[in-house]
Amino acid sequence: MKQLQRPRRNRKNAGVRELVAETHLNTAQLIYPVFVCEGSNVESPIKTLAGQSRWSPDLLSKQIAKWKKLGISHYALFPQVPENKKTPDAREALNDNGLLPQVIKRLKDDHPEINLFTDIALDPYSSDGHDGLVKDGEILNDETVSVLAEMAVKQAEWGTDWVAPSDMMDGRVGAIRKALDSAGYTKTSILAYSAKYASSFYGPFRDALQSAPKAGDKKTYQMDPRNSREALREVKLDIAEGADMVMVKPGLPYLDIIAKIKSFSSVPVAAYNVSGEYAMIKAASAAGALNEDRAILETAYAFRRAGADVILTYFAPDIARLLSGEL
């Protein structure tokens, strides 16, 4: 019996596979999340994130000079704020002489062509470790949104290209857009963490910033992992309020959410390949359970196949090297 249909013909050699590949990946689609700390000439390795470090502004600038050669031009900055500067009102977030404005200025002076994404949430600056203001155990929404809008204007003033609200407070994208426009920062873009789930995969990140909640959890504002329609609602609201890009976080357990959002979104869709996902691949590789390089690329292609236009990933330098054939 003759077989008329032989799909394997389109997989018979590397050239054909490349010719008919449905999904493509390049370094221009990557944002590298990096951790910054106070001081000079400081590189502080992060125990739970093998291969990642906290960098002082001077050393981070030197590293970016190297990463740029790989084609990485987008960076998300996450500051580790000393405990003695954290307060219930998170006022350090508005400090013109704080760590974040120093880093932004240094990087923009040294590398004016790169794009910087800066986080809008209170947890790195809060003694409570929550993304919002806390009163009697409750995370206050509207009061927090007012502070977040102030943060956004400050960060735009300091020179960031994108503000990235990760707090999941209701109405914050609209308030931030209004505040930015009123202050004359109409060119400052908003990357909204629109579908951010209350996930178990954030552990290494919180360790890196020492920003875990001191009491309770984040389930009253981050999303329930059991829900998908809620994610679509959140995204539609953020787009209507002025988001220039929307994001799903974490990435791998929520590929279905990425695909659903991509089907209707009028703005680019990002996926965050979060710290726990990174740590799992690193640990499995160290144990000899998988090939790290192949797992890194397979993961990145999964995000792209699901519909992500942009990927935030700690593997950004590795992906860049793999795509260039250096590894």
Short mmCIF file of the C-alpha atoms (twelve columns), coordinates in Angstrom:
data_MODEL
# 
_entry.id   MODEL 
# 
loop_
_atom_site.group_PDB 
_atom_site.id 
_atom_site.type_symbol 
_atom_site.label_atom_id 
_atom_site.label_alt_id 
_atom_site.label_comp_id 
_atom_site.label_asym_id 
_atom_site.label_seq_id 
_atom_site.Cartn_x 
_atom_site.Cartn_y 
_atom_site.Cartn_z 
_atom_site.pdbx_PDB_model_num 
ATOM 1   C CA . MET A 1   0.000   0.000  0.000  1 
ATOM 2   C CA . LYS A 2   1.381   3.337  -1.071 1 
ATOM 3   C CA . GLN A 3   1.441   6.184  1.403  1 
ATOM 4   C CA . LEU A 4   0.609   9.494  -0.256 1 
ATOM 5   C CA . GLN A 5   1.078   11.501 2.928  1 
ATOM 6   C CA . ARG A 6   4.578   11.381 4.412  1 
ATOM 7   C CA . PRO A 7   5.049   14.335 6.790  1 
ATOM 8   C CA . ARG A 8   8.584   13.132 7.499  1 
ATOM 9   C CA . ARG A 9   9.644   14.498 4.097  1 
ATOM 10  C CA . ASN A 10  9.526   17.964 5.666  1 
ATOM 11  C CA . ARG A 11  11.868  16.834 8.416  1 
ATOM 12  C CA . LYS A 12  14.409  14.866 6.369  1 
ATOM 13  C CA . ASN A 13  17.412  17.163 6.878  1 
ATOM 14  C CA . ALA A 14  18.456  20.317 8.684  1 
ATOM 15  C CA . GLY A 15  18.030  22.515 5.619  1 
ATOM 16  C CA . VAL A 16  14.454  21.425 5.030  1 
ATOM 17  C CA . ARG A 17  13.594  21.714 8.717  1 
ATOM 18  C CA . GLU A 18  14.887  25.280 8.718  1 
ATOM 19  C CA . LEU A 19  13.018  26.058 5.491  1 
ATOM 20  C CA . VAL A 20  9.618   25.035 6.873  1 
ATOM 21  C CA . ALA A 21  10.084  26.105 10.515 1 
ATOM 22  C CA . GLU A 22  6.923   27.804 11.774 1 
ATOM 23  C CA . THR A 23  8.462   29.600 14.763 1 
ATOM 24  C CA . HIS A 24  11.462  31.894 14.807 1 
ATOM 25  C CA . LEU A 25  13.527  33.453 17.582 1 
ATOM 26  C CA . ASN A 26  16.080  36.251 17.678 1 
ATOM 27  C CA . THR A 27  17.838  38.294 20.340 1 
ATOM 28  C CA . ALA A 28  15.811  41.403 19.513 1 
ATOM 29  C CA . GLN A 29  12.846  39.652 21.161 1 
ATOM 30  C CA . LEU A 30  14.637  39.221 24.504 1 
ATOM 31  C CA . ILE A 31  14.606  41.363 27.649 1 
ATOM 32  C CA . TYR A 32  17.252  40.479 30.214 1 
ATOM 33  C CA . PRO A 33  16.139  40.942 33.867 1 
ATOM 34  C CA . VAL A 34  19.134  42.059 35.939 1 
ATOM 35  C CA . PHE A 35  19.573  42.667 39.660 1 
ATOM 36  C CA . VAL A 36  21.316  45.784 40.968 1 
ATOM 37  C CA . CYS A 37  22.748  46.607 44.378 1 
ATOM 38  C CA . GLU A 38  24.449  49.499 46.111 1 
ATOM 39  C CA . GLY A 39  28.198  50.044 46.158 1 
ATOM 40  C CA . SER A 40  30.986  49.917 43.609 1 
ATOM 41  C CA . ASN A 41  32.917  46.985 42.160 1 
ATOM 42  C CA . VAL A 42  30.321  44.612 43.632 1 
ATOM 43  C CA . GLU A 43  29.266  41.314 42.116 1 
ATOM 44  C CA . SER A 44  27.162  39.281 44.542 1 
ATOM 45  C CA . PRO A 45  26.240  35.822 43.181 1 
ATOM 46  C CA . ILE A 46  22.670  34.705 43.868 1 
ATOM 47  C CA . LYS A 47  22.688  31.271 45.478 1 
ATOM 48  C CA . THR A 48  19.276  30.191 44.214 1 
ATOM 49  C CA . LEU A 49  19.877  31.546 40.687 1 
ATOM 50  C CA . ALA A 50  23.045  29.828 39.491 1 
ATOM 51  C CA . GLY A 51  24.933  32.062 37.086 1 
ATOM 52  C CA . GLN A 52  23.090  35.248 38.072 1 
ATOM 53  C CA . SER A 53  24.400  38.038 40.316 1 
ATOM 54  C CA . ARG A 54  23.502  41.333 41.886 1 
ATOM 55  C CA . TRP A 55  25.616  44.044 40.270 1 
ATOM 56  C CA . SER A 56  26.681  47.476 41.475 1 
ATOM 57  C CA . PRO A 57  26.044  50.187 38.849 1 
ATOM 58  C CA . ASP A 58  29.650  50.339 37.642 1 
ATOM 59  C CA . LEU A 59  30.026  46.595 37.107 1 
ATOM 60  C CA . LEU A 60  26.568  46.286 35.566 1 
ATOM 61  C CA . SER A 61  27.570  48.882 32.984 1 
ATOM 62  C CA . LYS A 62  30.677  46.834 32.126 1 
ATOM 63  C CA . GLN A 63  28.585  43.680 31.820 1 
ATOM 64  C CA . ILE A 64  26.107  45.383 29.519 1 
ATOM 65  C CA . ALA A 65  28.998  46.367 27.272 1 
ATOM 66  C CA . LYS A 66  29.649  42.624 26.889 1 
ATOM 67  C CA . TRP A 67  25.996  41.614 26.546 1 
ATOM 68  C CA . LYS A 68  25.415  44.242 23.882 1 
ATOM 69  C CA . LYS A 69  27.946  42.453 21.693 1 
ATOM 70  C CA . LEU A 70  25.610  39.457 21.802 1 
ATOM 71  C CA . GLY A 71  22.782  41.612 20.507 1 
ATOM 72  C CA . ILE A 72  20.972  42.164 23.814 1 
ATOM 73  C CA . SER A 73  19.686  45.729 23.996 1 
ATOM 74  C CA . HIS A 74  16.745  45.491 26.431 1 
ATOM 75  C CA . TYR A 75  17.197  45.260 30.219 1 
ATOM 76  C CA . ALA A 76  14.729  45.087 33.110 1 
ATOM 77  C CA . LEU A 77  16.213  46.507 36.316 1 
ATOM 78  C CA . PHE A 78  15.408  45.132 39.768 1 
ATOM 79  C CA . PRO A 79  17.027  46.913 42.735 1 
ATOM 80  C CA . GLN A 80  17.978  45.193 45.980 1 
ATOM 81  C CA . VAL A 81  17.170  47.798 48.609 1 
ATOM 82  C CA . PRO A 82  18.915  47.466 52.001 1 
ATOM 83  C CA . GLU A 83  16.592  46.513 54.855 1 
ATOM 84  C CA . ASN A 84  17.334  49.721 56.757 1 
ATOM 85  C CA . LYS A 85  15.861  51.735 53.879 1 
ATOM 86  C CA . LYS A 86  12.586  49.819 53.767 1 
ATOM 87  C CA . THR A 87  9.550   51.405 55.428 1 
ATOM 88  C CA . PRO A 88  5.792   50.753 55.611 1 
ATOM 89  C CA . ASP A 89  5.166   53.619 53.175 1 
ATOM 90  C CA . ALA A 90  7.961   52.497 50.792 1 
ATOM 91  C CA . ARG A 91  9.171   56.086 50.507 1 
ATOM 92  C CA . GLU A 92  12.582  54.949 49.187 1 
ATOM 93  C CA . ALA A 93  10.821  54.252 45.882 1 
ATOM 94  C CA . LEU A 94  10.597  58.033 45.350 1 
ATOM 95  C CA . ASN A 95  14.141  58.911 46.452 1 
ATOM 96  C CA . ASP A 96  15.903  60.961 43.778 1 
ATOM 97  C CA . ASN A 97  19.226  59.904 45.278 1 
ATOM 98  C CA . GLY A 98  18.339  56.226 45.608 1 
ATOM 99  C CA . LEU A 99  19.830  53.193 43.918 1 
ATOM 100 C CA . LEU A 100 17.505  53.024 40.914 1 
ATOM 101 C CA . PRO A 101 18.064  56.596 39.654 1 
ATOM 102 C CA . GLN A 102 21.816  56.095 40.035 1 
ATOM 103 C CA . VAL A 103 21.695  52.924 37.947 1 
ATOM 104 C CA . ILE A 104 19.470  54.434 35.257 1 
ATOM 105 C CA . LYS A 105 21.737  57.476 34.912 1 
ATOM 106 C CA . ARG A 106 24.907  55.407 34.760 1 
ATOM 107 C CA . LEU A 107 23.518  53.032 32.151 1 
ATOM 108 C CA . LYS A 108 21.976  55.750 30.016 1 
ATOM 109 C CA . ASP A 109 25.207  57.774 30.107 1 
ATOM 110 C CA . ASP A 110 27.274  54.739 29.118 1 
ATOM 111 C CA . HIS A 111 24.800  53.022 26.786 1 
ATOM 112 C CA . PRO A 112 22.270  55.572 25.485 1 
ATOM 113 C CA . GLU A 113 20.992  53.192 22.810 1 
ATOM 114 C CA . ILE A 114 19.687  50.471 25.156 1 
ATOM 115 C CA . ASN A 115 16.109  50.249 26.403 1 
ATOM 116 C CA . LEU A 116 15.520  50.131 30.161 1 
ATOM 117 C CA . PHE A 117 12.437  48.659 31.803 1 
ATOM 118 C CA . THR A 118 11.856  49.569 35.458 1 
ATOM 119 C CA . ASP A 119 9.527   47.880 37.901 1 
ATOM 120 C CA . ILE A 120 6.527   49.654 39.424 1 
ATOM 121 C CA . ALA A 121 5.622   47.910 42.692 1 
ATOM 122 C CA . LEU A 122 6.319   48.592 46.355 1 
ATOM 123 C CA . ASP A 123 7.674   45.230 47.501 1 
ATOM 124 C CA . PRO A 124 11.419  46.011 47.018 1 
ATOM 125 C CA . TYR A 125 10.999  49.147 49.143 1 
ATOM 126 C CA . SER A 126 8.375   48.020 51.658 1 
ATOM 127 C CA . SER A 127 9.164   46.724 55.136 1 
ATOM 128 C CA . ASP A 128 6.014   44.610 54.739 1 
ATOM 129 C CA . GLY A 129 7.273   42.964 51.539 1 
ATOM 130 C CA . HIS A 130 4.004   43.523 49.697 1 
ATOM 131 C CA . ASP A 131 3.398   45.152 46.335 1 
ATOM 132 C CA . GLY A 132 1.023   47.624 47.967 1 
ATOM 133 C CA . LEU A 133 0.512   49.591 51.144 1 
ATOM 134 C CA . VAL A 134 -0.667  47.486 54.076 1 
ATOM 135 C CA . LYS A 135 -3.159  48.481 56.773 1 
ATOM 136 C CA . ASP A 136 -4.428  46.026 59.383 1 
ATOM 137 C CA . GLY A 137 -3.365  43.136 57.174 1 
ATOM 138 C CA . GLU A 138 -5.190  44.440 54.087 1 
ATOM 139 C CA . ILE A 139 -3.407  45.471 50.891 1 
ATOM 140 C CA . LEU A 140 -4.853  48.887 50.057 1 
ATOM 141 C CA . ASN A 141 -5.684  49.372 46.390 1 
ATOM 142 C CA . ASP A 142 -6.450  53.014 45.658 1 
ATOM 143 C CA . GLU A 143 -3.918  54.408 48.117 1 
ATOM 144 C CA . THR A 144 -1.264  52.188 46.536 1 
ATOM 145 C CA . VAL A 145 -2.193  53.282 43.013 1 
ATOM 146 C CA . SER A 146 -1.493  56.907 43.960 1 
ATOM 147 C CA . VAL A 147 2.025   55.973 45.059 1 
ATOM 148 C CA . LEU A 148 2.593   53.856 41.951 1 
ATOM 149 C CA . ALA A 149 1.653   56.785 39.723 1 
ATOM 150 C CA . GLU A 150 4.212   58.930 41.583 1 
ATOM 151 C CA . MET A 151 6.805   56.181 41.098 1 
ATOM 152 C CA . ALA A 152 6.152   56.102 37.375 1 
ATOM 153 C CA . VAL A 153 6.660   59.841 36.979 1 
ATOM 154 C CA . LYS A 154 9.856   59.681 39.039 1 
ATOM 155 C CA . GLN A 155 11.245  56.817 36.980 1 
ATOM 156 C CA . ALA A 156 10.415  58.631 33.745 1 
ATOM 157 C CA . GLU A 157 12.180  61.698 35.128 1 
ATOM 158 C CA . TRP A 158 15.215  59.558 35.964 1 
ATOM 159 C CA . GLY A 159 15.372  58.399 32.344 1 
ATOM 160 C CA . THR A 160 13.742  54.978 32.031 1 
ATOM 161 C CA . ASP A 161 12.227  54.024 28.695 1 
ATOM 162 C CA . TRP A 162 9.487   51.727 29.986 1 
ATOM 163 C CA . VAL A 163 7.702   51.566 33.329 1 
ATOM 164 C CA . ALA A 164 6.472   48.089 34.196 1 
ATOM 165 C CA . PRO A 165 3.704   47.921 36.827 1 
ATOM 166 C CA . SER A 166 3.920   44.448 38.376 1 
ATOM 167 C CA . ASP A 167 1.711   45.098 41.399 1 
ATOM 168 C CA . MET A 168 -1.691  43.895 40.098 1 
ATOM 169 C CA . MET A 169 -3.625  46.721 41.750 1 
ATOM 170 C CA . ASP A 170 -6.912  47.594 40.028 1 
ATOM 171 C CA . GLY A 171 -6.759  50.690 37.830 1 
ATOM 172 C CA . ARG A 172 -3.044  51.297 38.104 1 
ATOM 173 C CA . VAL A 173 -2.282  51.328 34.360 1 
ATOM 174 C CA . GLY A 174 -4.805  54.087 33.716 1 
ATOM 175 C CA . ALA A 175 -3.556  56.129 36.680 1 
ATOM 176 C CA . ILE A 176 0.063   55.726 35.577 1 
ATOM 177 C CA . ARG A 177 -0.708  56.715 31.973 1 
ATOM 178 C CA . LYS A 178 -2.597  59.792 33.140 1 
ATOM 179 C CA . ALA A 179 0.197   60.798 35.532 1 
ATOM 180 C CA . LEU A 180 2.905   60.328 32.901 1 
ATOM 181 C CA . ASP A 181 1.021   62.306 30.282 1 
ATOM 182 C CA . SER A 182 0.183   65.099 32.720 1 
ATOM 183 C CA . ALA A 183 3.865   65.394 33.604 1 
ATOM 184 C CA . GLY A 184 4.868   65.559 29.937 1 
ATOM 185 C CA . TYR A 185 6.228   62.016 29.641 1 
ATOM 186 C CA . THR A 186 4.039   61.002 26.745 1 
ATOM 187 C CA . LYS A 187 6.871   58.954 25.190 1 
ATOM 188 C CA . THR A 188 7.390   56.755 28.262 1 
ATOM 189 C CA . SER A 189 5.922   53.333 27.526 1 
ATOM 190 C CA . ILE A 190 4.028   50.970 29.832 1 
ATOM 191 C CA . LEU A 191 4.685   47.227 30.002 1 
ATOM 192 C CA . ALA A 192 1.846   45.926 32.154 1 
ATOM 193 C CA . TYR A 193 2.157   42.733 34.159 1 
ATOM 194 C CA . SER A 194 -1.445  42.080 33.203 1 
ATOM 195 C CA . ALA A 195 -1.806  38.380 34.050 1 
ATOM 196 C CA . LYS A 196 0.508   37.884 37.018 1 
ATOM 197 C CA . TYR A 197 -0.346  34.752 38.935 1 
ATOM 198 C CA . ALA A 198 0.155   33.993 42.641 1 
ATOM 199 C CA . SER A 199 2.798   31.446 41.768 1 
ATOM 200 C CA . SER A 200 5.226   29.147 43.551 1 
ATOM 201 C CA . PHE A 201 7.839   29.902 40.879 1 
ATOM 202 C CA . TYR A 202 8.946   33.297 42.266 1 
ATOM 203 C CA . GLY A 203 11.093  31.987 45.126 1 
ATOM 204 C CA . PRO A 204 14.582  32.662 43.721 1 
ATOM 205 C CA . PHE A 205 13.563  36.174 42.610 1 
ATOM 206 C CA . ARG A 206 12.361  37.064 46.096 1 
ATOM 207 C CA . ASP A 207 15.569  35.647 47.487 1 
ATOM 208 C CA . ALA A 208 17.579  37.827 45.097 1 
ATOM 209 C CA . LEU A 209 15.808  40.988 46.270 1 
ATOM 210 C CA . GLN A 210 15.035  39.791 49.800 1 
ATOM 211 C CA . SER A 211 11.497  41.003 49.148 1 
ATOM 212 C CA . ALA A 212 9.262   38.166 50.351 1 
ATOM 213 C CA . PRO A 213 6.136   39.210 52.303 1 
ATOM 214 C CA . LYS A 214 6.734   39.463 56.033 1 
ATOM 215 C CA . ALA A 215 3.200   38.240 56.714 1 
ATOM 216 C CA . GLY A 216 0.425   36.689 54.637 1 
ATOM 217 C CA . ASP A 217 0.623   36.102 50.897 1 
ATOM 218 C CA . LYS A 218 -0.205  37.887 47.652 1 
ATOM 219 C CA . LYS A 219 -3.350  35.987 46.732 1 
ATOM 220 C CA . THR A 220 -5.711  38.951 47.190 1 
ATOM 221 C CA . TYR A 221 -4.052  40.818 44.322 1 
ATOM 222 C CA . GLN A 222 -2.111  38.321 42.209 1 
ATOM 223 C CA . MET A 223 -4.210  35.930 40.150 1 
ATOM 224 C CA . ASP A 224 -5.536  32.497 41.058 1 
ATOM 225 C CA . PRO A 225 -3.646  29.826 39.029 1 
ATOM 226 C CA . ARG A 226 -6.951  28.052 38.415 1 
ATOM 227 C CA . ASN A 227 -8.375  30.916 36.343 1 
ATOM 228 C CA . SER A 228 -8.025  31.889 32.697 1 
ATOM 229 C CA . ARG A 229 -11.065 34.075 31.888 1 
ATOM 230 C CA . GLU A 230 -9.921  36.402 34.646 1 
ATOM 231 C CA . ALA A 231 -6.604  36.849 32.821 1 
ATOM 232 C CA . LEU A 232 -8.386  37.879 29.639 1 
ATOM 233 C CA . ARG A 233 -10.385 40.439 31.597 1 
ATOM 234 C CA . GLU A 234 -7.248  41.865 33.184 1 
ATOM 235 C CA . VAL A 235 -5.515  42.195 29.827 1 
ATOM 236 C CA . LYS A 236 -8.471  43.899 28.165 1 
ATOM 237 C CA . LEU A 237 -8.673  46.392 31.021 1 
ATOM 238 C CA . ASP A 238 -4.948  47.174 30.825 1 
ATOM 239 C CA . ILE A 239 -5.058  47.693 27.065 1 
ATOM 240 C CA . ALA A 240 -8.061  49.995 27.456 1 
ATOM 241 C CA . GLU A 241 -6.196  51.943 30.147 1 
ATOM 242 C CA . GLY A 242 -3.185  52.562 27.911 1 
ATOM 243 C CA . ALA A 243 -0.744  49.642 28.193 1 
ATOM 244 C CA . ASP A 244 1.728   49.500 25.301 1 
ATOM 245 C CA . MET A 245 2.570   45.848 25.990 1 
ATOM 246 C CA . VAL A 246 0.976   43.214 28.218 1 
ATOM 247 C CA . MET A 247 2.659   40.310 29.974 1 
ATOM 248 C CA . VAL A 248 1.911   36.893 31.386 1 
ATOM 249 C CA . LYS A 249 3.910   35.810 34.454 1 
ATOM 250 C CA . PRO A 250 5.047   33.059 35.001 1 
ATOM 251 C CA . GLY A 251 5.475   31.723 31.491 1 
ATOM 252 C CA . LEU A 252 5.768   27.956 31.218 1 
ATOM 253 C CA . PRO A 253 2.754   26.910 33.334 1 
ATOM 254 C CA . TYR A 254 0.637   29.501 31.497 1 
ATOM 255 C CA . LEU A 255 1.325   28.926 27.803 1 
ATOM 256 C CA . ASP A 256 -2.405  28.512 27.288 1 
ATOM 257 C CA . ILE A 257 -2.974  31.992 28.708 1 
ATOM 258 C CA . ILE A 258 -0.362  33.476 26.379 1 
ATOM 259 C CA . ALA A 259 -2.082  31.860 23.395 1 
ATOM 260 C CA . LYS A 260 -5.527  33.114 24.413 1 
ATOM 261 C CA . ILE A 261 -4.278  36.659 24.947 1 
ATOM 262 C CA . LYS A 262 -2.371  36.691 21.672 1 
ATOM 263 C CA . SER A 263 -5.582  35.817 19.814 1 
ATOM 264 C CA . PHE A 264 -7.161  39.193 20.585 1 
ATOM 265 C CA . SER A 265 -4.466  41.558 21.875 1 
ATOM 266 C CA . SER A 266 -3.927  44.742 19.881 1 
ATOM 267 C CA . VAL A 267 -0.552  45.282 21.596 1 
ATOM 268 C CA . PRO A 268 2.536   43.041 21.841 1 
ATOM 269 C CA . VAL A 269 2.391   40.151 24.315 1 
ATOM 270 C CA . ALA A 270 5.326   39.311 26.591 1 
ATOM 271 C CA . ALA A 271 6.088   36.209 28.633 1 
ATOM 272 C CA . TYR A 272 8.260   36.169 31.758 1 
ATOM 273 C CA . ASN A 273 10.430  33.047 31.985 1 
ATOM 274 C CA . VAL A 274 10.637  33.444 35.750 1 
ATOM 275 C CA . SER A 275 13.314  32.615 38.288 1 
ATOM 276 C CA . GLY A 276 11.830  29.284 39.373 1 
ATOM 277 C CA . GLU A 277 11.635  28.072 35.781 1 
ATOM 278 C CA . TYR A 278 15.256  29.113 35.259 1 
ATOM 279 C CA . ALA A 279 16.360  27.409 38.480 1 
ATOM 280 C CA . MET A 280 14.658  24.139 37.524 1 
ATOM 281 C CA . ILE A 281 16.549  23.906 34.241 1 
ATOM 282 C CA . LYS A 282 19.842  24.806 35.924 1 
ATOM 283 C CA . ALA A 283 19.307  22.207 38.672 1 
ATOM 284 C CA . ALA A 284 18.246  19.476 36.256 1 
ATOM 285 C CA . SER A 285 21.226  20.215 34.059 1 
ATOM 286 C CA . ALA A 286 23.631  20.146 37.010 1 
ATOM 287 C CA . ALA A 287 22.196  16.746 37.967 1 
ATOM 288 C CA . GLY A 288 22.766  15.421 34.457 1 
ATOM 289 C CA . ALA A 289 19.057  15.014 33.851 1 
ATOM 290 C CA . LEU A 290 18.892  17.061 30.667 1 
ATOM 291 C CA . ASN A 291 20.921  18.966 28.099 1 
ATOM 292 C CA . GLU A 292 20.875  22.576 29.288 1 
ATOM 293 C CA . ASP A 293 21.404  24.247 25.913 1 
ATOM 294 C CA . ARG A 294 18.642  22.258 24.242 1 
ATOM 295 C CA . ALA A 295 16.257  22.862 27.147 1 
ATOM 296 C CA . ILE A 296 16.928  26.614 27.045 1 
ATOM 297 C CA . LEU A 297 16.093  26.890 23.353 1 
ATOM 298 C CA . GLU A 298 13.108  24.541 23.587 1 
ATOM 299 C CA . THR A 299 11.669  26.697 26.349 1 
ATOM 300 C CA . ALA A 300 12.186  29.911 24.391 1 
ATOM 301 C CA . TYR A 301 10.559  28.436 21.297 1 
ATOM 302 C CA . ALA A 302 7.622   27.283 23.421 1 
ATOM 303 C CA . PHE A 303 6.955   30.888 24.430 1 
ATOM 304 C CA . ARG A 304 7.221   32.065 20.835 1 
ATOM 305 C CA . ARG A 305 5.022   29.226 19.566 1 
ATOM 306 C CA . ALA A 306 2.360   30.076 22.146 1 
ATOM 307 C CA . GLY A 307 2.298   33.635 20.831 1 
ATOM 308 C CA . ALA A 308 4.753   35.664 22.914 1 
ATOM 309 C CA . ASP A 309 6.274   38.530 20.942 1 
ATOM 310 C CA . VAL A 310 8.762   39.284 23.719 1 
ATOM 311 C CA . ILE A 311 10.452  37.079 26.340 1 
ATOM 312 C CA . LEU A 312 11.903  38.231 29.650 1 
ATOM 313 C CA . THR A 313 14.457  35.602 30.563 1 
ATOM 314 C CA . TYR A 314 17.574  35.119 32.682 1 
ATOM 315 C CA . PHE A 315 18.786  32.904 29.854 1 
ATOM 316 C CA . ALA A 316 19.060  35.888 27.472 1 
ATOM 317 C CA . PRO A 317 22.882  35.758 27.110 1 
ATOM 318 C CA . ASP A 318 22.779  31.969 26.682 1 
ATOM 319 C CA . ILE A 319 20.067  32.204 24.035 1 
ATOM 320 C CA . ALA A 320 22.012  34.891 22.200 1 
ATOM 321 C CA . ARG A 321 25.149  32.716 22.164 1 
ATOM 322 C CA . LEU A 322 23.201  29.642 21.082 1 
ATOM 323 C CA . LEU A 323 21.545  31.521 18.226 1 
ATOM 324 C CA . SER A 324 24.893  32.836 17.081 1 
ATOM 325 C CA . GLY A 325 26.393  29.354 17.177 1 
ATOM 326 C CA . GLU A 326 28.927  30.193 19.884 1 
ATOM 327 C CA . LEU A 327 27.750  27.429 22.216 1 
# 
